Amino acid sequence: MARSGFEIFQSESPEVAAAFNALIESLAKPSALDPKTKHLVYIAMKVATGDPSAVVAHVPMAKKLGATREEIRETILLTLTVCGLKGINSGLAAALEAYDRS
C-alpha cells in the first residue's frame, strides 16, 4: 500500500513534522472547547476544505469522545452554508461509513 502524503511528510521532513505535531498537541489541550466539540469543528473544516481523508481520520476520534452519528451528520450538513453541495458530496458518505466502521 502506498504511503500517504502525511506519512511521507513525517519521514522526509521530521523537524517540520515535529513542530507541526507540537502545534497540534498544544491546540488539543483543554480550553474553552471540549475535545468532542473540537473534533466536530475539525470535521467541518476538513469537509469545507475538501480533505476527506482527514474527515475519515477525525470521525473515529469524535465517536470515541461521545459524538453520535447524528452529530457527525449535522456537523457536515452545516458546511452547506460555506461550500454548498461540494462538502456533502466529498465528505458525508465517507464520514458516516467511518463512523459505522469504528
N, C-alpha and C positions, 0 to 999 in steps of 0.2 A: 504494500500500500504506500502510495506517495505521501511524503511528509507535507503537512500543512504549511502555509506561509508563516504562521506563528511559530511553529516548531523550527523552521529554518531561521527565523529571526532570533530565537532563543540560542541556537547553536552557533550561528555565524556572527552574531553581534552580542556576545554575552554581557559586555559592560553596559550597553544601552538597554538590553533586556532587563538587567538587574535594576537599573534606575527606573524603568517602566514598572517593573513588579513592585518596587518600593512605593511608587506613586499610587498604584492600585491598592496596596496594603494600607496606606495612610487614608485613602478615601473610604475604605471599608470599615475603618474604626467607628465605634459608636458615636453618634452625633444626634442631630435633631430628627433624622430619619432612621427608622428601624431597618434592620438588614433585609427583611422581606420587601419592604417598600423600595429600597434601593435597587434590588434585583428587578422589580417590576418596572422601575424607571429605566434601568439599563435595557430591558427587553424593548420598551417603547422606543428608546433612542436607536437601538440597533435595527429595529424594523424600519424606522423612519429613514435611516441612512443606508438601507439596503444591504445589511450584513446578516444573512440568515444563519450562517454558521455560528455567529456569536449569540443569536437568539436561541438556537438549539443548546448552546452551552449554558446559558443562564436559566433556562426553564427548569431543569432538574434542581438547580440551586435554590430557585424560588420555591419550588414544590417542597423541598426539604425544610424550608423555613416556614412552611404552612400555607403557601399560596394555593388556592383552589384552581381547578381547570377554568372555572368561570372568571376568576380574576385575571388569569393569563389571557383568556379570550377578550375580556373587556379592555385590558391594557392595550392589546393590539388594535382593537376597534377604535380606540382614542386616536390612533395615528391617522385615521381617515381625514381629520381636520388639518393635518400637516402635509400629508403626501398622497391623499386620495386612495384609490384602489391599489396603487403600487405596493404599499405596505401590506395590505391584506393579501394580495397575490403572492408576495415574496415571503411572507412570514407566518401567516396564520396556520396553514396546514402543517408546516414543519414544527411550529411551536406546540400545537396540540398533539401531534404524533410523538414529539419528545416528552411531553407530559405523560401521555399514556404509557410510554415505554419505561419511564423512570419510576 
